[in-house]
């Protein structure tokens, strides 16, 4: 899970190890919230400075967002 360079950036994005996202950390131990998007329930898992957005009860990862600051 290594994002490419954002448009116009001179360097690549920040890497997030898949083991950090998987069952061991963000999805299993992070705080969660839900949101409906186009009639589909998405779960947002947050731990530290990473958010993982999933569908189908955590079975499908939609996106991984590194961020700084609050929720």
PDB file of N, CA, C, O and CB in Angstrom:
ATOM      1  N   UNK A   1       0.843  -1.169   0.000  1.00  0.00           N
ATOM      2  CA  UNK A   1       0.000   0.000   0.000  1.00  0.00           C
ATOM      3  C   UNK A   1       0.886   1.228   0.000  1.00  0.00           C
ATOM      4  O   UNK A   1       1.110   1.853   1.037  1.00  0.00           O
ATOM      5  CB  UNK A   1      -0.958   0.000   1.206  1.00  0.00           C
ATOM      6  N   UNK A   2       1.378   1.560  -1.158  1.00  0.00           N
ATOM      7  CA  UNK A   2       2.222   2.727  -1.279  1.00  0.00           C
ATOM      8  C   UNK A   2       1.623   3.662  -2.306  1.00  0.00           C
ATOM      9  O   UNK A   2       1.634   3.364  -3.500  1.00  0.00           O
ATOM     10  CB  UNK A   2       3.656   2.337  -1.659  1.00  0.00           C
ATOM     11  N   UNK A   3       1.100   4.789  -1.855  1.00  0.00           N
ATOM     12  CA  UNK A   3       0.478   5.708  -2.796  1.00  0.00           C
ATOM     13  C   UNK A   3       1.512   6.334  -3.709  1.00  0.00           C
ATOM     14  O   UNK A   3       2.672   6.485  -3.327  1.00  0.00           O
ATOM     15  CB  UNK A   3      -0.289   6.790  -2.057  1.00  0.00           C
ATOM     16  N   UNK A   4       1.104   6.697  -4.902  1.00  0.00           N
ATOM     17  CA  UNK A   4       1.979   7.400  -5.824  1.00  0.00           C
ATOM     18  C   UNK A   4       2.053   8.864  -5.475  1.00  0.00           C
ATOM     19  O   UNK A   4       1.490   9.311  -4.476  1.00  0.00           O
ATOM     20  CB  UNK A   4       1.505   7.225  -7.253  1.00  0.00           C
ATOM     21  N   UNK A   5       2.752   9.603  -6.305  1.00  0.00           N
ATOM     22  CA  UNK A   5       2.898  11.035  -6.066  1.00  0.00           C
ATOM     23  C   UNK A   5       1.586  11.754  -6.363  1.00  0.00           C
ATOM     24  O   UNK A   5       0.956  11.494  -7.389  1.00  0.00           O
ATOM     25  CB  UNK A   5       4.038  11.618  -6.927  1.00  0.00           C
ATOM     26  N   UNK A   6       1.170  12.649  -5.481  1.00  0.00           N
ATOM     27  CA  UNK A   6      -0.009  13.460  -5.775  1.00  0.00           C
ATOM     28  C   UNK A   6       0.277  14.347  -6.987  1.00  0.00           C
ATOM     29  O   UNK A   6       1.436  14.649  -7.271  1.00  0.00           O
ATOM     30  CB  UNK A   6      -0.413  14.323  -4.542  1.00  0.00           C
ATOM     31  N   UNK A   7      -0.748  14.757  -7.688  1.00  0.00           N
ATOM     32  CA  UNK A   7      -0.572  15.599  -8.860  1.00  0.00           C
ATOM     33  C   UNK A   7       0.228  16.843  -8.512  1.00  0.00           C
ATOM     34  O   UNK A   7      -0.087  17.546  -7.551  1.00  0.00           O
ATOM     35  CB  UNK A   7      -1.926  15.986  -9.450  1.00  0.00           C
ATOM     36  N   UNK A   8       1.255  17.109  -9.290  1.00  0.00           N
ATOM     37  CA  UNK A   8       2.081  18.293  -9.086  1.00  0.00           C
ATOM     38  C   UNK A   8       3.145  18.151  -8.018  1.00  0.00           C
ATOM     39  O   UNK A   8       3.924  19.081  -7.813  1.00  0.00           O
ATOM     40  CB  UNK A   8       1.222  19.429  -8.746  1.00  0.00           C
ATOM     41  N   UNK A   9       3.208  17.016  -7.326  1.00  0.00           N
ATOM     42  CA  UNK A   9       4.197  16.826  -6.260  1.00  0.00           C
ATOM     43  C   UNK A   9       5.527  16.395  -6.842  1.00  0.00           C
ATOM     44  O   UNK A   9       5.578  15.762  -7.897  1.00  0.00           O
ATOM     45  CB  UNK A   9       3.707  15.791  -5.239  1.00  0.00           C
ATOM     46  N   UNK A  10       6.597  16.736  -6.158  1.00  0.00           N
ATOM     47  CA  UNK A  10       7.928  16.353  -6.605  1.00  0.00           C
ATOM     48  C   UNK A  10       8.390  15.037  -6.001  1.00  0.00           C
ATOM     49  O   UNK A  10       9.381  14.467  -6.459  1.00  0.00           O
ATOM     50  CB  UNK A  10       8.911  17.437  -6.267  1.00  0.00           C
ATOM     51  N   UNK A  11       7.699  14.546  -4.990  1.00  0.00           N
ATOM     52  CA  UNK A  11       8.078  13.279  -4.366  1.00  0.00           C
ATOM     53  C   UNK A  11       6.835  12.416  -4.190  1.00  0.00           C
ATOM     54  O   UNK A  11       5.707  12.891  -4.317  1.00  0.00           O
ATOM     55  CB  UNK A  11       8.781  13.517  -3.000  1.00  0.00           C
ATOM     56  N   UNK A  12       7.066  11.133  -3.892  1.00  0.00           N
ATOM     57  CA  UNK A  12       5.930  10.224  -3.725  1.00  0.00           C
ATOM     58  C   UNK A  12       5.223  10.463  -2.401  1.00  0.00           C
ATOM     59  O   UNK A  12       5.742  11.141  -1.515  1.00  0.00           O
ATOM     60  CB  UNK A  12       6.391   8.772  -3.813  1.00  0.00           C
ATOM     61  N   UNK A  13       4.046   9.901  -2.285  1.00  0.00           N
ATOM     62  CA  UNK A  13       3.255  10.024  -1.065  1.00  0.00           C
ATOM     63  C   UNK A  13       3.853   9.225   0.070  1.00  0.00           C
ATOM     64  O   UNK A  13       4.868   8.552  -0.104  1.00  0.00           O
ATOM     65  CB  UNK A  13       1.833   9.577  -1.310  1.00  0.00           C
ATOM     66  N   UNK A  14       3.230   9.297   1.226  1.00  0.00           N
ATOM     67  CA  UNK A  14       3.695   8.602   2.415  1.00  0.00           C
ATOM     68  C   UNK A  14       3.219   7.158   2.387  1.00  0.00           C
ATOM     69  O   UNK A  14       2.046   6.896   2.119  1.00  0.00           O
ATOM     70  CB  UNK A  14       3.205   9.311   3.690  1.00  0.00           C
ATOM     71  N   UNK A  15       4.116   6.224   2.660  1.00  0.00           N
ATOM     72  CA  UNK A  15       3.750   4.807   2.682  1.00  0.00           C
ATOM     73  C   UNK A  15       3.100   4.441   4.003  1.00  0.00           C
ATOM     74  O   UNK A  15       3.477   4.957   5.055  1.00  0.00           O
ATOM     75  CB  UNK A  15       4.979   3.927   2.440  1.00  0.00           C
ATOM     76  N   UNK A  16       2.128   3.555   3.945  1.00  0.00           N
ATOM     77  CA  UNK A  16       1.488   3.033   5.145  1.00  0.00           C
ATOM     78  C   UNK A  16       1.567   1.521   5.046  1.00  0.00           C
ATOM     79  O   UNK A  16       1.009   0.930   4.121  1.00  0.00           O
ATOM     80  CB  UNK A  16      -0.005   3.535   5.292  1.00  0.00           C
ATOM     81  N   UNK A  17       2.246   0.895   5.976  1.00  0.00           N
ATOM     82  CA  UNK A  17       2.422  -0.555   5.947  1.00  0.00           C
ATOM     83  C   UNK A  17       1.084  -1.265   6.068  1.00  0.00           C
ATOM     84  O   UNK A  17       0.248  -0.899   6.894  1.00  0.00           O
ATOM     85  CB  UNK A  17       3.359  -1.004   7.069  1.00  0.00           C
ATOM     86  N   UNK A  18       0.888  -2.281   5.241  1.00  0.00           N
ATOM     87  CA  UNK A  18      -0.384  -3.010   5.267  1.00  0.00           C
ATOM     88  C   UNK A  18      -0.632  -3.661   6.624  1.00  0.00           C
ATOM     89  O   UNK A  18      -1.785  -3.805   7.032  1.00  0.00           O
ATOM     90  CB  UNK A  18      -0.405  -4.073   4.171  1.00  0.00           C
ATOM     91  N   UNK A  19       0.421  -4.054   7.327  1.00  0.00           N
ATOM     92  CA  UNK A  19       0.238  -4.666   8.643  1.00  0.00           C
ATOM     93  C   UNK A  19      -0.336  -3.665   9.641  1.00  0.00           C
ATOM     94  O   UNK A  19      -1.013  -4.057  10.592  1.00  0.00           O
ATOM     95  CB  UNK A  19       1.568  -5.221   9.163  1.00  0.00           C
ATOM     96  N   UNK A  20      -0.072  -2.382   9.434  1.00  0.00           N
ATOM     97  CA  UNK A  20      -0.627  -1.349  10.307  1.00  0.00           C
ATOM     98  C   UNK A  20      -2.123  -1.200  10.076  1.00  0.00           C
ATOM     99  O   UNK A  20      -2.870  -0.905  11.009  1.00  0.00           O
ATOM    100  CB  UNK A  20       0.082  -0.006  10.076  1.00  0.00           C
ATOM    101  N   UNK A  21      -2.561  -1.400   8.846  1.00  0.00           N
ATOM    102  CA  UNK A  21      -3.963  -1.240   8.480  1.00  0.00           C
ATOM    103  C   UNK A  21      -4.771  -2.480   8.818  1.00  0.00           C
ATOM    104  O   UNK A  21      -5.912  -2.366   9.266  1.00  0.00           O
ATOM    105  CB  UNK A  21      -4.089  -0.926   7.002  1.00  0.00           C
ATOM    106  N   UNK A  22      -4.208  -3.653   8.613  1.00  0.00           N
ATOM    107  CA  UNK A  22      -4.917  -4.918   8.751  1.00  0.00           C
ATOM    108  C   UNK A  22      -5.430  -5.151  10.163  1.00  0.00           C
ATOM    109  O   UNK A  22      -5.486  -4.243  10.992  1.00  0.00           O
ATOM    110  CB  UNK A  22      -4.020  -6.053   8.349  1.00  0.00           C
ATOM    111  N   UNK A  23      -5.794  -6.374  10.397  1.00  0.00           N
ATOM    112  CA  UNK A  23      -6.461  -6.778  11.633  1.00  0.00           C
ATOM    113  C   UNK A  23      -5.739  -6.373  12.910  1.00  0.00           C
ATOM    114  O   UNK A  23      -6.376  -6.233  13.954  1.00  0.00           O
ATOM    115  CB  UNK A  23      -6.638  -8.243  11.633  1.00  0.00           C
ATOM    116  N   UNK A  24      -4.426  -6.183  12.851  1.00  0.00           N
ATOM    117  CA  UNK A  24      -3.672  -5.931  14.070  1.00  0.00           C
ATOM    118  C   UNK A  24      -3.878  -4.540  14.653  1.00  0.00           C
ATOM    119  O   UNK A  24      -3.736  -4.357  15.862  1.00  0.00           O
ATOM    120  CB  UNK A  24      -2.230  -6.138  13.807  1.00  0.00           C
ATOM    121  N   UNK A  25      -4.209  -3.558  13.824  1.00  0.00           N
ATOM    122  CA  UNK A  25      -4.206  -2.217  14.389  1.00  0.00           C
ATOM    123  C   UNK A  25      -5.430  -1.384  14.045  1.00  0.00           C
ATOM    124  O   UNK A  25      -6.410  -1.417  14.789  1.00  0.00           O
ATOM    125  CB  UNK A  25      -2.999  -1.503  13.937  1.00  0.00           C
ATOM    126  N   UNK A  26      -5.412  -0.660  12.975  1.00  0.00           N
ATOM    127  CA  UNK A  26      -6.450   0.340  12.721  1.00  0.00           C
ATOM    128  C   UNK A  26      -7.850  -0.266  12.681  1.00  0.00           C
ATOM    129  O   UNK A  26      -8.747   0.224  13.367  1.00  0.00           O
ATOM    130  CB  UNK A  26      -6.171   1.052  11.416  1.00  0.00           C
ATOM    131  N   UNK A  27      -8.055  -1.320  11.892  1.00  0.00           N
ATOM    132  CA  UNK A  27      -9.399  -1.875  11.737  1.00  0.00           C
ATOM    133  C   UNK A  27      -9.893  -2.524  13.024  1.00  0.00           C
ATOM    134  O   UNK A  27     -11.054  -2.339  13.389  1.00  0.00           O
ATOM    135  CB  UNK A  27      -9.421  -2.893  10.604  1.00  0.00           C
ATOM    136  N   UNK A  28      -9.054  -3.271  13.715  1.00  0.00           N
ATOM    137  CA  UNK A  28      -9.489  -3.964  14.925  1.00  0.00           C
ATOM    138  C   UNK A  28      -9.486  -3.080  16.167  1.00  0.00           C
ATOM    139  O   UNK A  28     -10.354  -3.223  17.028  1.00  0.00           O
ATOM    140  CB  UNK A  28      -8.613  -5.153  15.163  1.00  0.00           C
ATOM    141  N   UNK A  29      -8.516  -2.165  16.270  1.00  0.00           N
ATOM    142  CA  UNK A  29      -8.337  -1.438  17.522  1.00  0.00           C
ATOM    143  C   UNK A  29      -8.666   0.049  17.464  1.00  0.00           C
ATOM    144  O   UNK A  29      -8.737   0.703  18.504  1.00  0.00           O
ATOM    145  CB  UNK A  29      -6.949  -1.595  17.969  1.00  0.00           C
ATOM    146  N   UNK A  30      -8.866   0.591  16.269  1.00  0.00           N
ATOM    147  CA  UNK A  30      -9.149   2.018  16.150  1.00  0.00           C
ATOM    148  C   UNK A  30     -10.588   2.340  16.524  1.00  0.00           C
ATOM    149  O   UNK A  30     -11.429   1.452  16.665  1.00  0.00           O
ATOM    150  CB  UNK A  30      -8.864   2.493  14.737  1.00  0.00           C
ATOM    151  N   UNK A  31     -10.848   3.627  16.681  1.00  0.00           N
ATOM    152  CA  UNK A  31     -12.229   4.052  16.924  1.00  0.00           C
ATOM    153  C   UNK A  31     -12.982   3.994  15.599  1.00  0.00           C
ATOM    154  O   UNK A  31     -12.378   4.129  14.535  1.00  0.00           O
ATOM    155  CB  UNK A  31     -12.287   5.497  17.545  1.00  0.00           C
ATOM    156  N   UNK A  32     -14.289   3.796  15.658  1.00  0.00           N
ATOM    157  CA  UNK A  32     -15.063   3.648  14.432  1.00  0.00           C
ATOM    158  C   UNK A  32     -16.266   4.576  14.406  1.00  0.00           C
ATOM    159  O   UNK A  32     -16.799   4.977  15.440  1.00  0.00           O
ATOM    160  CB  UNK A  32     -15.517   2.214  14.272  1.00  0.00           C
ATOM    161  N   UNK A  33     -16.667   4.899  13.198  1.00  0.00           N
ATOM    162  CA  UNK A  33     -17.882   5.655  12.950  1.00  0.00           C
ATOM    163  C   UNK A  33     -18.435   5.188  11.624  1.00  0.00           C
ATOM    164  O   UNK A  33     -17.705   4.598  10.827  1.00  0.00           O
ATOM    165  CB  UNK A  33     -17.620   7.196  12.951  1.00  0.00           C
ATOM    166  N   UNK A  34     -19.704   5.435  11.367  1.00  0.00           N
ATOM    167  CA  UNK A  34     -20.295   5.011  10.103  1.00  0.00           C
ATOM    168  C   UNK A  34     -20.858   6.209   9.364  1.00  0.00           C
ATOM    169  O   UNK A  34     -21.183   7.238   9.956  1.00  0.00           O
ATOM    170  CB  UNK A  34     -21.391   3.960  10.335  1.00  0.00           C
ATOM    171  N   UNK A  35     -20.965   6.045   8.053  1.00  0.00           N
ATOM    172  CA  UNK A  35     -21.500   7.081   7.184  1.00  0.00           C
ATOM    173  C   UNK A  35     -22.128   6.399   5.975  1.00  0.00           C
ATOM    174  O   UNK A  35     -21.580   5.429   5.452  1.00  0.00           O
ATOM    175  CB  UNK A  35     -20.389   8.098   6.752  1.00  0.00           C
ATOM    176  N   UNK A  36     -23.266   6.900   5.533  1.00  0.00           N
ATOM    177  CA  UNK A  36     -23.905   6.381   4.324  1.00  0.00           C
ATOM    178  C   UNK A  36     -23.404   7.166   3.117  1.00  0.00           C
ATOM    179  O   UNK A  36     -23.427   8.397   3.116  1.00  0.00           O
ATOM    180  CB  UNK A  36     -25.455   6.463   4.431  1.00  0.00           C
ATOM    181  N   UNK A  37     -22.949   6.442   2.080  1.00  0.00           N
ATOM    182  CA  UNK A  37     -22.494   7.053   0.836  1.00  0.00           C
ATOM    183  C   UNK A  37     -23.211   6.348  -0.306  1.00  0.00           C
ATOM    184  O   UNK A  37     -23.005   5.156  -0.529  1.00  0.00           O
ATOM    185  CB  UNK A  37     -20.930   6.959   0.677  1.00  0.00           C
ATOM    186  N   UNK A  38     -24.044   7.072  -1.022  1.00  0.00           N
ATOM    187  CA  UNK A  38     -24.819   6.506  -2.134  1.00  0.00           C
ATOM    188  C   UNK A  38     -25.576   5.244  -1.723  1.00  0.00           C
ATOM    189  O   UNK A  38     -25.622   4.269  -2.473  1.00  0.00           O
ATOM    190  CB  UNK A  38     -23.896   6.191  -3.308  1.00  0.00           C
ATOM    191  N   UNK A  39     -26.164   5.266  -0.536  1.00  0.00           N
ATOM    192  CA  UNK A  39     -26.959   4.142  -0.052  1.00  0.00           C
ATOM    193  C   UNK A  39     -26.159   2.973   0.492  1.00  0.00           C
ATOM    194  O   UNK A  39     -26.731   1.937   0.831  1.00  0.00           O
ATOM    195  CB  UNK A  39     -27.818   3.657  -1.138  1.00  0.00           C
ATOM    196  N   UNK A  40     -24.834   3.123   0.580  1.00  0.00           N
ATOM    197  CA  UNK A  40     -23.971   2.056   1.091  1.00  0.00           C
ATOM    198  C   UNK A  40     -23.338   2.531   2.391  1.00  0.00           C
ATOM    199  O   UNK A  40     -22.789   3.630   2.463  1.00  0.00           O
ATOM    200  CB  UNK A  40     -22.872   1.658   0.047  1.00  0.00           C
ATOM    201  N   UNK A  41     -23.423   1.682   3.426  1.00  0.00           N
ATOM    202  CA  UNK A  41     -22.824   2.047   4.700  1.00  0.00           C
ATOM    203  C   UNK A  41     -21.316   1.857   4.659  1.00  0.00           C
ATOM    204  O   UNK A  41     -20.828   0.782   4.310  1.00  0.00           O
ATOM    205  CB  UNK A  41     -23.431   1.222   5.834  1.00  0.00           C
ATOM    206  N   UNK A  42     -20.579   2.905   5.018  1.00  0.00           N
ATOM    207  CA  UNK A  42     -19.122   2.837   5.123  1.00  0.00           C
ATOM    208  C   UNK A  42     -18.741   3.010   6.586  1.00  0.00           C
ATOM    209  O   UNK A  42     -19.358   3.781   7.320  1.00  0.00           O
ATOM    210  CB  UNK A  42     -18.432   3.924   4.230  1.00  0.00           C
ATOM    211  N   UNK A  43     -17.718   2.279   6.990  1.00  0.00           N
ATOM    212  CA  UNK A  43     -17.198   2.395   8.343  1.00  0.00           C
ATOM    213  C   UNK A  43     -15.838   3.076   8.265  1.00  0.00           C
ATOM    214  O   UNK A  43     -14.978   2.680   7.479  1.00  0.00           O
ATOM    215  CB  UNK A  43     -17.097   0.997   9.039  1.00  0.00           C
ATOM    216  N   UNK A  44     -15.655   4.100   9.088  1.00  0.00           N
ATOM    217  CA  UNK A  44     -14.384   4.817   9.148  1.00  0.00           C
ATOM    218  C   UNK A  44     -13.683   4.401  10.425  1.00  0.00           C
ATOM    219  O   UNK A  44     -14.167   4.660  11.527  1.00  0.00           O
ATOM    220  CB  UNK A  44     -14.588   6.369   9.093  1.00  0.00           C
ATOM    221  N   UNK A  45     -12.535   3.751  10.267  1.00  0.00           N
ATOM    222  CA  UNK A  45     -11.713   3.299  11.386  1.00  0.00           C
ATOM    223  C   UNK A  45     -10.575   4.308  11.532  1.00  0.00           C
ATOM    224  O   UNK A  45      -9.883   4.600  10.557  1.00  0.00           O
ATOM    225  CB  UNK A  45     -11.166   1.826  11.160  1.00  0.00           C
ATOM    226  N   UNK A  46     -10.374   4.844  12.742  1.00  0.00           N
ATOM    227  CA  UNK A  46      -9.337   5.848  12.967  1.00  0.00           C
ATOM    228  C   UNK A  46      -8.429   5.412  14.103  1.00  0.00           C
ATOM    229  O   UNK A  46      -8.887   5.018  15.176  1.00  0.00           O
ATOM    230  CB  UNK A  46      -9.961   7.221  13.275  1.00  0.00           C
ATOM    231  N   UNK A  47      -7.118   5.493  13.838  1.00  0.00           N
ATOM    232  CA  UNK A  47      -6.127   5.200  14.872  1.00  0.00           C
ATOM    233  C   UNK A  47      -4.926   6.099  14.633  1.00  0.00           C
ATOM    234  O   UNK A  47      -4.320   6.075  13.562  1.00  0.00           O
ATOM    235  CB  UNK A  47      -5.712   3.685  14.865  1.00  0.00           C
ATOM    236  N   UNK A  48      -4.592   6.888  15.636  1.00  0.00           N
ATOM    237  CA  UNK A  48      -3.462   7.802  15.477  1.00  0.00           C
ATOM    238  C   UNK A  48      -3.703   8.749  14.326  1.00  0.00           C
ATOM    239  O   UNK A  48      -4.676   9.503  14.334  1.00  0.00           O
ATOM    240  CB  UNK A  48      -2.164   7.027  15.256  1.00  0.00           C
ATOM    241  N   UNK A  49      -2.821   8.721  13.325  1.00  0.00           N
ATOM    242  CA  UNK A  49      -2.941   9.631  12.190  1.00  0.00           C
ATOM    243  C   UNK A  49      -3.363   8.912  10.908  1.00  0.00           C
ATOM    244  O   UNK A  49      -3.032   9.355   9.808  1.00  0.00           O
ATOM    245  CB  UNK A  49      -1.624  10.348  11.965  1.00  0.00           C
ATOM    246  N   UNK A  50      -4.094   7.801  11.049  1.00  0.00           N
ATOM    247  CA  UNK A  50      -4.537   7.045   9.878  1.00  0.00           C
ATOM    248  C   UNK A  50      -6.034   6.762   9.972  1.00  0.00           C
ATOM    249  O   UNK A  50      -6.545   6.390  11.028  1.00  0.00           O
ATOM    250  CB  UNK A  50      -3.744   5.723   9.747  1.00  0.00           C
ATOM    251  N   UNK A  51      -6.725   6.944   8.852  1.00  0.00           N
ATOM    252  CA  UNK A  51      -8.127   6.543   8.733  1.00  0.00           C
ATOM    253  C   UNK A  51      -8.217   5.487   7.639  1.00  0.00           C
ATOM    254  O   UNK A  51      -7.621   5.634   6.572  1.00  0.00           O
ATOM    255  CB  UNK A  51      -9.055   7.774   8.415  1.00  0.00           C
ATOM    256  N   UNK A  52      -8.964   4.426   7.910  1.00  0.00           N
ATOM    257  CA  UNK A  52      -9.232   3.383   6.925  1.00  0.00           C
ATOM    258  C   UNK A  52     -10.740   3.339   6.736  1.00  0.00           C
ATOM    259  O   UNK A  52     -11.488   3.166   7.699  1.00  0.00           O
ATOM    260  CB  UNK A  52      -8.657   1.978   7.378  1.00  0.00           C
ATOM    261  N   UNK A  53     -11.183   3.495   5.494  1.00  0.00           N
ATOM    262  CA  UNK A  53     -12.605   3.479   5.182  1.00  0.00           C
ATOM    263  C   UNK A  53     -12.933   2.129   4.563  1.00  0.00           C
ATOM    264  O   UNK A  53     -12.304   1.717   3.588  1.00  0.00           O
ATOM    265  CB  UNK A  53     -12.996   4.652   4.223  1.00  0.00           C
ATOM    266  N   UNK A  54     -13.927   1.436   5.134  1.00  0.00           N
ATOM    267  CA  UNK A  54     -14.299   0.106   4.651  1.00  0.00           C
ATOM    268  C   UNK A  54     -15.787   0.028   4.349  1.00  0.00           C
ATOM    269  O   UNK A  54     -16.577   0.868   4.783  1.00  0.00           O
ATOM    270  CB  UNK A  54     -13.919  -0.961   5.677  1.00  0.00           C
ATOM    271  N   UNK A  55     -16.146  -1.001   3.593  1.00  0.00           N
ATOM    272  CA  UNK A  55     -17.541  -1.370   3.342  1.00  0.00           C
ATOM    273  C   UNK A  55     -17.684  -2.849   3.659  1.00  0.00           C
ATOM    274  O   UNK A  55     -16.695  -3.538   3.907  1.00  0.00           O
ATOM    275  CB  UNK A  55     -17.971  -1.058   1.857  1.00  0.00           C
ATOM    276  N   UNK A  56     -18.907  -3.326   3.649  1.00  0.00           N
ATOM    277  CA  UNK A  56     -19.233  -4.736   3.866  1.00  0.00           C
ATOM    278  C   UNK A  56     -18.640  -5.258   5.181  1.00  0.00           C
ATOM    279  O   UNK A  56     -17.924  -6.259   5.203  1.00  0.00           O
ATOM    280  CB  UNK A  56     -18.725  -5.579   2.691  1.00  0.00           C
ATOM    281  N   UNK A  57     -18.952  -4.563   6.259  1.00  0.00           N
ATOM    282  CA  UNK A  57     -18.522  -4.951   7.611  1.00  0.00           C
ATOM    283  C   UNK A  57     -17.009  -5.091   7.738  1.00  0.00           C
ATOM    284  O   UNK A  57     -16.520  -5.993   8.419  1.00  0.00           O
ATOM    285  CB  UNK A  57     -19.177  -6.257   8.003  1.00  0.00           C
ATOM    286  N   UNK A  58     -16.272  -4.202   7.085  1.00  0.00           N
ATOM    287  CA  UNK A  58     -14.819  -4.212   7.197  1.00  0.00           C
ATOM    288  C   UNK A  58     -14.118  -5.154   6.241  1.00  0.00           C
ATOM    289  O   UNK A  58     -12.894  -5.283   6.290  1.00  0.00           O
ATOM    290  CB  UNK A  58     -14.441  -4.565   8.571  1.00  0.00           C
ATOM    291  N   UNK A  59     -14.864  -5.810   5.376  1.00  0.00           N
ATOM    292  CA  UNK A  59     -14.267  -6.786   4.467  1.00  0.00           C
ATOM    293  C   UNK A  59     -13.632  -6.149   3.227  1.00  0.00           C
ATOM    294  O   UNK A  59     -12.734  -6.737   2.624  1.00  0.00           O
ATOM    295  CB  UNK A  59     -15.314  -7.780   4.038  1.00  0.00           C
ATOM    296  N   UNK A  60     -14.093  -4.945   2.840  1.00  0.00           N
ATOM    297  CA  UNK A  60     -13.581  -4.277   1.644  1.00  0.00           C
ATOM    298  C   UNK A  60     -13.015  -2.921   2.053  1.00  0.00           C
ATOM    299  O   UNK A  60     -13.740  -2.077   2.580  1.00  0.00           O
ATOM    300  CB  UNK A  60     -14.700  -4.113   0.561  1.00  0.00           C
ATOM    301  N   UNK A  61     -11.709  -2.709   1.811  1.00  0.00           N
ATOM    302  CA  UNK A  61     -11.073  -1.435   2.112  1.00  0.00           C
ATOM    303  C   UNK A  61     -11.286  -0.509   0.919  1.00  0.00           C
ATOM    304  O   UNK A  61     -10.935  -0.849  -0.211  1.00  0.00           O
ATOM    305  CB  UNK A  61      -9.549  -1.617   2.425  1.00  0.00           C
ATOM    306  N   UNK A  62     -11.863   0.661   1.176  1.00  0.00           N
ATOM    307  CA  UNK A  62     -12.137   1.636   0.139  1.00  0.00           C
ATOM    308  C   UNK A  62     -10.963   2.593  -0.019  1.00  0.00           C
ATOM    309  O   UNK A  62     -10.522   2.850  -1.139  1.00  0.00           O
ATOM    310  CB  UNK A  62     -13.416   2.406   0.456  1.00  0.00           C
ATOM    311  N   UNK A  63     -10.460   3.116   1.075  1.00  0.00           N
ATOM    312  CA  UNK A  63      -9.337   4.051   1.014  1.00  0.00           C
ATOM    313  C   UNK A  63      -8.617   4.092   2.355  1.00  0.00           C
ATOM    314  O   UNK A  63      -9.170   3.732   3.394  1.00  0.00           O
ATOM    315  CB  UNK A  63      -9.820   5.463   0.621  1.00  0.00           C
ATOM    316  N   UNK A  64      -7.376   4.537   2.301  1.00  0.00           N
ATOM    317  CA  UNK A  64      -6.547   4.720   3.491  1.00  0.00           C
ATOM    318  C   UNK A  64      -6.057   6.149   3.462  1.00  0.00           C
ATOM    319  O   UNK A  64      -5.425   6.568   2.493  1.00  0.00           O
ATOM    320  CB  UNK A  64      -5.347   3.697   3.546  1.00  0.00           C
ATOM    321  N   UNK A  65      -6.341   6.905   4.512  1.00  0.00           N
ATOM    322  CA  UNK A  65      -6.017   8.321   4.551  1.00  0.00           C
ATOM    323  C   UNK A  65      -5.073   8.651   5.696  1.00  0.00           C
ATOM    324  O   UNK A  65      -5.455   8.552   6.862  1.00  0.00           O
ATOM    325  CB  UNK A  65      -7.281   9.142   4.671  1.00  0.00           C
ATOM    326  N   UNK A  66      -3.836   9.046   5.373  1.00  0.00           N
ATOM    327  CA  UNK A  66      -2.987   9.613   6.439  1.00  0.00           C
ATOM    328  C   UNK A  66      -3.447  11.052   6.665  1.00  0.00           C
ATOM    329  O   UNK A  66      -3.761  11.749   5.700  1.00  0.00           O
ATOM    330  CB  UNK A  66      -1.438   9.554   6.057  1.00  0.00           C
ATOM    331  N   UNK A  67      -3.493  11.501   7.884  1.00  0.00           N
ATOM    332  CA  UNK A  67      -3.902  12.862   8.159  1.00  0.00           C
ATOM    333  C   UNK A  67      -3.221  13.332   9.420  1.00  0.00           C
ATOM    334  O   UNK A  67      -2.651  12.532  10.162  1.00  0.00           O
ATOM    335  CB  UNK A  67      -5.428  12.970   8.285  1.00  0.00           C
ATOM    336  N   UNK A  68      -3.279  14.624   9.665  1.00  0.00           N
ATOM    337  CA  UNK A  68      -2.765  15.158  10.921  1.00  0.00           C
ATOM    338  C   UNK A  68      -3.888  15.939  11.569  1.00  0.00           C
ATOM    339  O   UNK A  68      -4.680  16.588  10.886  1.00  0.00           O
ATOM    340  CB  UNK A  68      -1.496  16.056  10.701  1.00  0.00           C
ATOM    341  N   UNK A  69      -3.954  15.877  12.843  1.00  0.00           N
ATOM    342  CA  UNK A  69      -5.000  16.590  13.562  1.00  0.00           C
ATOM    343  C   UNK A  69      -6.106  15.680  14.019  1.00  0.00           C
ATOM    344  O   UNK A  69      -5.932  14.466  14.118  1.00  0.00           O
ATOM    345  CB  UNK A  69      -5.568  17.672  12.708  1.00  0.00           C
ATOM    346  N   UNK A  70      -7.251  16.277  14.299  1.00  0.00           N
ATOM    347  CA  UNK A  70      -8.393  15.531  14.828  1.00  0.00           C
ATOM    348  C   UNK A  70      -9.141  14.785  13.762  1.00  0.00           C
ATOM    349  O   UNK A  70      -8.676  14.644  12.631  1.00  0.00           O
ATOM    350  CB  UNK A  70      -9.331  16.451  15.533  1.00  0.00           C
ATOM    351  N   UNK A  71     -10.324  14.300  14.139  1.00  0.00           N
ATOM    352  CA  UNK A  71     -11.150  13.488  13.248  1.00  0.00           C
ATOM    353  C   UNK A  71     -11.792  14.307  12.159  1.00  0.00           C
ATOM    354  O   UNK A  71     -12.519  13.767  11.326  1.00  0.00           O
ATOM    355  CB  UNK A  71     -12.214  12.774  14.029  1.00  0.00           C
TER     356      UNK A  71
END
